[in-house]
Amino acid sequence: MEDIQTHKIMLYNDDVNSHEYVMACLIGLCKHEVVQAEQCALIAHNKGKCEIKHGDFIDMFELKTTFDNLNIKVELEEYESDLY
């Protein structure tokens, strides 16, 4: 059965957390590779935000809660795929 991807987590830039801390959280929680985590952190830093993960509502809600508990600024949004 195909995974239903209805929501995404957006990472927002902040002036509180270090680049290394954000990368470590992305690696540990989102299972990003080091290069992917670094790119997401840089995009959020330079553009203000970056999509870091998408999936079903329950999984993304739980992930957002974990990021919130670690004081990483993220938001849960509806996911719209570019693929048709």
C-alpha positions as CSV (number, residue, x, y, z in Angstrom):
1,M,0.0,0.0,0.0
2,E,1.3,3.4,-0.9
3,D,2.1,5.9,1.8
4,I,-0.3,8.9,1.9
5,Q,1.6,12.1,2.0
6,T,-0.7,14.8,3.1
7,H,1.5,17.1,5.3
8,K,5.0,18.5,5.4
9,I,7.3,20.0,8.0
10,M,8.9,23.4,7.2
11,L,12.0,24.4,9.0
12,Y,12.4,28.1,9.7
13,N,15.5,30.1,10.3
14,D,16.1,31.4,13.9
15,D,18.9,33.2,15.6
16,V,18.9,30.9,18.6
17,N,20.1,27.4,17.5
18,S,23.5,26.7,16.0
19,H,23.8,25.4,12.5
20,E,25.4,22.2,13.9
21,Y,22.5,21.6,16.4
22,V,19.9,22.0,13.6
23,M,21.9,19.6,11.4
24,A,22.2,17.0,14.2
25,C,18.4,17.2,14.8
26,L,17.7,16.7,11.1
27,I,20.0,13.7,10.9
28,G,18.6,12.2,14.1
29,L,14.9,12.9,13.6
30,C,14.4,13.0,9.8
31,K,17.2,10.5,9.0
32,H,18.8,13.0,6.7
33,E,22.3,12.3,5.4
34,V,24.9,14.9,6.5
35,V,24.9,16.7,3.1
36,Q,21.1,16.8,3.0
37,A,20.9,18.2,6.6
38,E,23.5,20.8,5.8
39,Q,21.7,21.9,2.6
40,C,18.4,22.1,4.5
41,A,19.9,24.2,7.3
42,L,21.6,26.5,4.7
43,I,18.4,27.0,2.7
44,A,16.5,27.8,5.9
45,H,19.2,30.2,6.9
46,N,19.4,32.0,3.5
47,K,15.8,31.9,2.4
48,G,14.0,31.8,5.8
49,K,12.5,28.4,5.5
50,C,12.9,24.9,4.0
51,E,10.8,21.8,3.6
52,I,12.5,19.0,5.6
53,K,10.1,16.1,5.5
54,H,6.6,15.1,4.2
55,G,4.3,12.2,5.0
56,D,1.0,11.5,6.6
57,F,-0.6,13.8,9.2
58,I,0.1,11.6,12.3
59,D,3.7,11.1,11.6
60,M,4.3,14.7,10.7
61,F,2.4,15.9,13.8
62,E,4.6,13.7,16.0
63,L,7.7,14.9,14.3
64,K,6.7,18.5,14.7
65,T,6.0,18.0,18.4
66,T,9.5,16.5,18.8
67,F,11.1,19.5,17.0
68,D,9.0,21.8,19.2
69,N,10.4,20.1,22.4
70,L,13.9,20.7,21.1
71,N,13.2,24.4,20.4
72,I,13.6,24.0,16.7
73,K,11.2,26.4,14.8
74,V,9.1,24.3,12.5
75,E,5.5,24.4,11.1
76,L,3.2,21.7,9.9
77,E,1.6,22.5,6.6
78,E,-0.5,20.7,4.0
79,Y,1.6,19.0,1.4
80,E,1.0,19.6,-2.3
81,S,3.1,17.5,-4.7
82,D,4.5,19.0,-7.9
83,L,4.0,15.6,-9.6
84,Y,0.8,14.9,-11.4
